[in-house]
Amino acid sequence: MSDPLALLPGYALRRASNAMMGRLAKALSVADLGIAEATVLMSIGERRDLKSSDLGRILDIRRANMVPLLKRLEDKGLIDRIPIDGKSRALVLTPPGKAVLREVLRITSQFEADLLARIPDEHRAHLLPALNCLWGEGTTE
């Protein structure tokens, strides 16, 4: 019996997203991180000027959710805050945070390669532009 909802693009996108994010979550669990935590580490990277409010805007995470997320990373010793002016503090990776980031980058690189390998060759060049159009970063031209 086929799934009639599979013909709906939004439904198919949600199912694909759920499947892939489940795989990524499982892969990141070996680094004792969730997807949001790994995304924060990747976003901070080597930067020394990124405030939590900027990070929230970049990742579209509300302050109420950002505070506990950053607290978990601080409690794990992966991030710290340093002054960047009289009242602002930047998020930075600690040395252990940089080591975990290297593992996160290895895991996500393998995940992305595996994800792309599931897409037929003739569709790969169109995948990112199409997805980016859906969330506002692409154009329809």
PyMOL commands that set and color helices and strands:
alter all, ss='L'
color gray80, all
select helices_A, chain A and resi 4-7+9-31+35-44+52-59+63-75+95-117+121-134
alter helices_A, ss='H'
color red, helices_A
select strands_A, chain A and resi 79-83+89-93
alter strands_A, ss='S'
color yellow, strands_A
deselect
rebuild
show_as cartoon
